[in-house]
Amino acid sequence: MDTIRGAEKPVHPHEERKSHHADRFKAELIARLNRIEGQIRGIKGMIERDAYCDHVLNQISAAQAALNGVGKLLLAGHMRSCVVERIREGDLGVIDELLATVDKLLK
């Protein structure tokens, strides 16, 4: 069991936390992910049909950009709700967690 610096209580690495975003926000994320899922299926179909590599790569780039957009929305929502709430509770370990997450997103 690790203790996150600044946290008031020990945190297990796999402790399940839940987000508490508004239904409208979740619906927007799900709609975007459904479109991305369709893009991925389209890319798979292009490869199966031996589409020109440049066209496939352009579609991969579009799907990656769309996924990054979902990540940005979710990150903003996370910062406005989960992170703020945990800081208010005195759990400053959330800052290190957030920095590690941003580092992963920027790779």
Short mmCIF file of the C-alpha atoms (twelve columns), coordinates in Angstrom:
data_MODEL
# 
_entry.id   MODEL 
# 
loop_
_atom_site.group_PDB 
_atom_site.id 
_atom_site.type_symbol 
_atom_site.label_atom_id 
_atom_site.label_alt_id 
_atom_site.label_comp_id 
_atom_site.label_asym_id 
_atom_site.label_seq_id 
_atom_site.Cartn_x 
_atom_site.Cartn_y 
_atom_site.Cartn_z 
_atom_site.pdbx_PDB_model_num 
ATOM 1   C CA . MET A 1   0.000   0.000  0.000   1 
ATOM 2   C CA . ASP A 2   1.474   3.349  -1.065  1 
ATOM 3   C CA . THR A 3   0.752   6.721  0.403   1 
ATOM 4   C CA . ILE A 4   0.537   9.498  -2.140  1 
ATOM 5   C CA . ARG A 5   2.406   12.589 -0.995  1 
ATOM 6   C CA . GLY A 6   -0.052  15.048 0.522   1 
ATOM 7   C CA . ALA A 7   -2.831  12.496 0.742   1 
ATOM 8   C CA . GLU A 8   -4.638  12.132 4.045   1 
ATOM 9   C CA . LYS A 9   -5.224  8.405  3.618   1 
ATOM 10  C CA . PRO A 10  -3.283  5.561  2.021   1 
ATOM 11  C CA . VAL A 11  -4.203  4.887  -1.582  1 
ATOM 12  C CA . HIS A 12  -4.005  1.465  -3.179  1 
ATOM 13  C CA . PRO A 13  -2.605  1.524  -6.722  1 
ATOM 14  C CA . HIS A 14  -5.785  -0.087 -8.061  1 
ATOM 15  C CA . GLU A 15  -8.269  1.684  -5.793  1 
ATOM 16  C CA . GLU A 16  -11.369 2.302  -7.840  1 
ATOM 17  C CA . ARG A 17  -12.358 5.922  -8.078  1 
ATOM 18  C CA . LYS A 18  -15.434 7.020  -9.952  1 
ATOM 19  C CA . SER A 19  -15.949 10.186 -11.930 1 
ATOM 20  C CA . HIS A 20  -19.082 12.181 -11.419 1 
ATOM 21  C CA . HIS A 21  -19.556 14.038 -14.671 1 
ATOM 22  C CA . ALA A 22  -22.926 15.284 -15.832 1 
ATOM 23  C CA . ASP A 23  -24.908 12.956 -18.064 1 
ATOM 24  C CA . ARG A 24  -24.718 15.476 -20.919 1 
ATOM 25  C CA . PHE A 25  -20.911 15.539 -20.728 1 
ATOM 26  C CA . LYS A 26  -20.724 11.730 -20.702 1 
ATOM 27  C CA . ALA A 27  -23.121 11.572 -23.652 1 
ATOM 28  C CA . GLU A 28  -20.891 13.946 -25.628 1 
ATOM 29  C CA . LEU A 29  -17.818 11.829 -24.891 1 
ATOM 30  C CA . ILE A 30  -19.637 8.629  -25.848 1 
ATOM 31  C CA . ALA A 31  -20.917 10.162 -29.093 1 
ATOM 32  C CA . ARG A 32  -17.379 11.216 -30.026 1 
ATOM 33  C CA . LEU A 33  -16.020 7.770  -29.149 1 
ATOM 34  C CA . ASN A 34  -18.721 6.111  -31.254 1 
ATOM 35  C CA . ARG A 35  -17.627 8.227  -34.238 1 
ATOM 36  C CA . ILE A 36  -13.995 7.299  -33.588 1 
ATOM 37  C CA . GLU A 37  -14.975 3.640  -33.406 1 
ATOM 38  C CA . GLY A 38  -16.550 4.036  -36.839 1 
ATOM 39  C CA . GLN A 39  -13.384 5.670  -38.122 1 
ATOM 40  C CA . ILE A 40  -11.312 2.752  -36.854 1 
ATOM 41  C CA . ARG A 41  -13.628 0.248  -38.535 1 
ATOM 42  C CA . GLY A 42  -13.299 2.296  -41.726 1 
ATOM 43  C CA . ILE A 43  -9.500  2.186  -41.502 1 
ATOM 44  C CA . LYS A 44  -9.630  -1.572 -41.007 1 
ATOM 45  C CA . GLY A 45  -11.821 -1.863 -44.090 1 
ATOM 46  C CA . MET A 46  -9.423  0.274  -46.096 1 
ATOM 47  C CA . ILE A 47  -6.566  -2.055 -45.197 1 
ATOM 48  C CA . GLU A 48  -8.665  -5.113 -46.042 1 
ATOM 49  C CA . ARG A 49  -9.422  -3.535 -49.465 1 
ATOM 50  C CA . ASP A 50  -5.731  -2.689 -50.033 1 
ATOM 51  C CA . ALA A 51  -6.389  1.060  -50.084 1 
ATOM 52  C CA . TYR A 52  -3.499  3.332  -50.992 1 
ATOM 53  C CA . CYS A 53  -1.220  3.697  -47.956 1 
ATOM 54  C CA . ASP A 54  -1.303  7.496  -47.960 1 
ATOM 55  C CA . HIS A 55  -5.104  7.487  -47.738 1 
ATOM 56  C CA . VAL A 56  -5.013  5.036  -44.832 1 
ATOM 57  C CA . LEU A 57  -2.381  7.119  -43.044 1 
ATOM 58  C CA . ASN A 58  -4.527  10.235 -43.467 1 
ATOM 59  C CA . GLN A 59  -7.464  8.425  -41.878 1 
ATOM 60  C CA . ILE A 60  -5.260  7.224  -39.007 1 
ATOM 61  C CA . SER A 61  -4.170  10.820 -38.444 1 
ATOM 62  C CA . ALA A 62  -7.801  11.964 -38.365 1 
ATOM 63  C CA . ALA A 63  -8.722  9.238  -35.857 1 
ATOM 64  C CA . GLN A 64  -5.766  10.150 -33.638 1 
ATOM 65  C CA . ALA A 65  -6.786  13.826 -33.714 1 
ATOM 66  C CA . ALA A 66  -10.345 12.893 -32.796 1 
ATOM 67  C CA . LEU A 67  -9.135  10.731 -29.906 1 
ATOM 68  C CA . ASN A 68  -6.883  13.564 -28.717 1 
ATOM 69  C CA . GLY A 69  -9.957  15.819 -28.746 1 
ATOM 70  C CA . VAL A 70  -11.789 13.397 -26.455 1 
ATOM 71  C CA . GLY A 71  -8.729  13.312 -24.202 1 
ATOM 72  C CA . LYS A 72  -8.649  17.113 -23.980 1 
ATOM 73  C CA . LEU A 73  -12.339 17.287 -23.103 1 
ATOM 74  C CA . LEU A 74  -12.001 14.593 -20.475 1 
ATOM 75  C CA . LEU A 75  -8.878  16.207 -19.014 1 
ATOM 76  C CA . ALA A 76  -10.651 19.553 -18.700 1 
ATOM 77  C CA . GLY A 77  -13.644 17.884 -17.062 1 
ATOM 78  C CA . HIS A 78  -11.360 15.951 -14.727 1 
ATOM 79  C CA . MET A 79  -9.556  19.108 -13.656 1 
ATOM 80  C CA . ARG A 80  -12.797 21.025 -13.102 1 
ATOM 81  C CA . SER A 81  -14.411 18.309 -11.023 1 
ATOM 82  C CA . CYS A 82  -12.316 15.434 -9.684  1 
ATOM 83  C CA . VAL A 83  -9.081  17.362 -9.172  1 
ATOM 84  C CA . VAL A 84  -10.754 20.392 -7.591  1 
ATOM 85  C CA . GLU A 85  -12.761 18.147 -5.267  1 
ATOM 86  C CA . ARG A 86  -9.724  16.204 -4.108  1 
ATOM 87  C CA . ILE A 87  -7.723  19.383 -3.493  1 
ATOM 88  C CA . ARG A 88  -10.613 20.772 -1.440  1 
ATOM 89  C CA . GLU A 89  -10.508 17.544 0.586   1 
ATOM 90  C CA . GLY A 90  -6.812  18.182 1.245   1 
ATOM 91  C CA . ASP A 91  -5.571  15.431 -1.085  1 
ATOM 92  C CA . LEU A 92  -2.652  17.190 -2.749  1 
ATOM 93  C CA . GLY A 93  -1.415  13.880 -4.160  1 
ATOM 94  C CA . VAL A 94  -3.879  14.449 -6.979  1 
ATOM 95  C CA . ILE A 95  -1.466  17.025 -8.411  1 
ATOM 96  C CA . ASP A 96  1.275   14.416 -8.926  1 
ATOM 97  C CA . GLU A 97  -1.313  12.036 -10.362 1 
ATOM 98  C CA . LEU A 98  -2.499  14.732 -12.781 1 
ATOM 99  C CA . LEU A 99  1.050   15.594 -13.848 1 
ATOM 100 C CA . ALA A 100 1.779   11.922 -14.569 1 
ATOM 101 C CA . THR A 101 -1.419  11.677 -16.609 1 
ATOM 102 C CA . VAL A 102 -0.609  14.812 -18.623 1 
ATOM 103 C CA . ASP A 103 2.876   13.442 -19.257 1 
ATOM 104 C CA . LYS A 104 1.338   10.261 -20.715 1 
ATOM 105 C CA . LEU A 105 -1.067  12.266 -22.872 1 
ATOM 106 C CA . LEU A 106 1.751   14.353 -24.327 1 
ATOM 107 C CA . LYS A 107 3.825   11.353 -25.481 1 
# 
